[in-house]
Amino acid sequence: MSEKQKDTQKVASFNAFMRLLKRTNLNRKLFILAIALTLLGTVGGLIVPLLTQSFIDGFNTDVITTPILILLISIFLLSA
């Protein structure tokens, strides 16, 4: 299959998907809310490793304080 045929097939698939969404008469507000919550969950899931990395890279016993531990535990629990 040539590159042009693959691109045409991708566009056709996207157009078919958009037509399907229009035909289902879904609640747009609910759909947008679901996408936003999905993106928020994804970002939240990526923040945990980022904070853990910076915490481990700068690990020093003088840096460990109660507020930092509470913050890390809270973020882990919220992401679960």
C-alpha positions, 0 to 999 in steps of 0.5 A, a space after each residue: 500500500 502506498 503512502 498516499 493510500 495510507 494517508 487517505 485511509 487515515 483521513 477516511 477513518 477519522 471522518 467515519 469516526 466523526 460521522 459516528 459521533 454526530 449520529 449517536 446524538 450524545 450529550 456534548 457537555 458530558 462528552 467534553 467533561 469525560 475527555 477533560 477528566 481523562 486528561 486530568 487523570 493522565 496528567 495526575 498519573 504523570 505528576 507522581 513519577 515526576 515528583 518522586 524523581 525530584 525527591 529521590 534525586 535530591 534525597 537528603 535526610 535534612 530535607 525530609 520534613 513532615 509537610 513534604 511526607 504528607 504531600 507525597 503520601 497525599 499525591 500517591 493516594 489521590 493518584 490511586 
